Amino acid sequence: MNILIASDHAGVQLKALLCQQLQPHHHIIDLGPDDHQTAVDYPDYAVALAKQLQQGKAQRGILLCGSGIGMCIAANKCSGIRAGLCHDTYSAQQGVQHDNMNVLVLGARVIGPALACCIAQAFLQTQFSGEARHVRRLNKVDALESACPTEK
């Protein structure tokens, strides 16, 4: 499976570890950054990953920042992106099975490396159930993109 991965400066070290752990089983496309000492803006990396996912360059994505919250908010602003912030394997599995989550978001300052690897593996090994009730709910979620336009 092709996996996109990106972070801000706070997630660089955990991103490197995840790349190393996942590489034997998946094709990892690292969108950066590589330097944890230079501050970068998380929305830039969330959008870069979202655009490539929208273009079909990968099946799933992983985003990391300090808490995971900023990346999650930014990614979910992009059409077709269903990003979920997970700090346990159950949420990662359920997010994919029930909500067809296509982007896993991790808080690098919240969880440790061993747990992050377990969560990422749970996310990547789980498939969407396709059950009618979940499809119905996802159609309603997709409709929100046009039902809640931004007022200017």
C-alpha positions in Angstrom: 0.0 0.0 0.0 1.2 3.5 -0.8 1.3 5.7 2.4 1.8 9.4 2.5 3.3 10.8 5.7 4.1 14.4 6.8 4.6 16.3 10.0 5.5 19.6 11.4 8.7 20.2 13.3 7.3 18.6 16.5 6.6 15.3 14.7 9.8 14.9 12.7 11.5 12.4 14.9 8.4 10.2 15.4 7.7 10.4 11.6 11.2 9.1 10.9 10.6 6.2 13.2 7.3 5.4 11.7 8.8 5.5 8.2 11.5 3.0 9.3 8.9 0.7 10.9 6.4 0.8 8.1 8.8 0.7 5.1 9.2 -3.1 4.9 5.5 -3.6 4.4 4.4 -0.4 2.6 5.7 2.2 0.1 6.2 5.3 2.2 6.1 8.7 0.6 7.6 11.2 3.1 6.4 14.7 2.4 8.7 16.3 5.0 10.0 18.1 6.8 13.3 16.5 7.8 14.5 19.1 10.3 13.0 19.3 13.8 14.9 22.4 14.7 13.3 24.8 12.1 9.7 25.6 13.0 7.2 25.0 10.1 3.4 25.6 9.8 1.4 22.4 10.2 -1.4 23.5 7.7 1.1 23.6 4.9 2.0 19.9 5.4 -1.6 18.8 6.0 -2.7 20.4 2.7 0.2 18.9 0.8 -0.7 15.4 2.1 -4.4 16.0 1.4 -3.8 17.1 -2.2 -1.7 14.1 -3.0 -4.3 11.8 -1.4 -7.1 13.5 -3.4 -5.0 12.9 -6.6 -4.8 9.1 -5.8 -1.0 9.1 -5.2 -1.6 6.9 -2.1 -4.4 5.0 -0.4 -3.8 6.4 3.1 -2.0 9.2 5.0 -0.4 9.8 8.3 0.1 13.3 9.8 1.9 14.2 13.0 2.3 17.3 15.0 2.8 18.0 18.7 -0.8 17.4 19.9 -2.2 16.1 16.6 -5.1 18.6 16.9 -3.9 21.2 14.5 -3.1 18.7 11.8 -6.5 17.0 12.2 -8.4 20.3 11.9 -6.4 21.4 8.9 -6.7 18.1 7.0 -10.4 17.9 7.6 -10.9 21.2 5.8 -9.9 19.4 2.6 -12.6 17.7 0.5 -12.6 13.9 0.7 -10.3 13.8 3.7 -11.5 11.9 6.7 -8.7 12.5 9.3 -8.9 11.1 12.8 -6.8 11.9 15.8 -6.1 8.6 17.5 -4.2 7.8 20.7 -5.2 4.1 20.9 -5.6 1.2 18.5 -9.3 0.8 19.0 -10.0 4.3 17.7 -7.7 3.7 14.7 -9.5 0.5 13.8 -13.0 1.8 14.4 -12.2 5.0 12.5 -11.4 2.9 9.4 -14.1 0.2 9.8 -17.0 2.5 10.5 -15.9 6.0 9.2 -13.6 5.1 6.3 -10.9 7.2 7.9 -8.1 7.8 5.3 -5.8 9.9 7.3 -4.4 9.0 10.7 -3.3 11.9 12.9 -0.9 11.3 15.8 0.2 13.7 18.6 4.0 13.2 18.9 4.1 14.9 22.3 1.1 12.9 23.5 2.0 9.2 22.8 5.3 7.3 22.8 6.9 5.7 19.8 5.9 2.1 20.6 2.2 3.0 20.9 2.5 5.2 17.7 3.7 2.2 15.7 0.9 0.0 17.1 -1.7 2.6 16.2 -0.3 3.1 12.7 -0.3 -0.7 12.1 -3.9 -1.0 13.3 -4.9 1.9 11.0 -3.1 0.3 8.0 -4.3 -3.2 8.5 -8.0 -2.3 8.9 -10.5 -2.0 6.0 -13.7 -0.1 5.7 -16.6 -2.5 6.5 -18.9 -1.2 3.7 -21.9 -2.0 5.8 -25.1 -0.1 4.6 -25.4 1.9 7.9 -21.9 3.1 7.7 -22.2 4.0 4.0 -25.4 5.9 4.8 -23.7 7.9 7.5 -20.7 8.7 5.4 -22.9 10.0 2.6 -24.4 12.4 5.2 -20.9 13.4 6.2 -19.9 14.0 2.6 -23.0 16.1 2.1 -21.8 18.5 4.8 -19.1 19.8 2.6 -21.7 21.6 0.5 -24.3 22.0 3.3 -22.1 24.1 5.5 -20.5 26.6 3.1 -18.2 29.3 4.5 -20.0 32.7 4.8 -17.9 35.6 3.5 
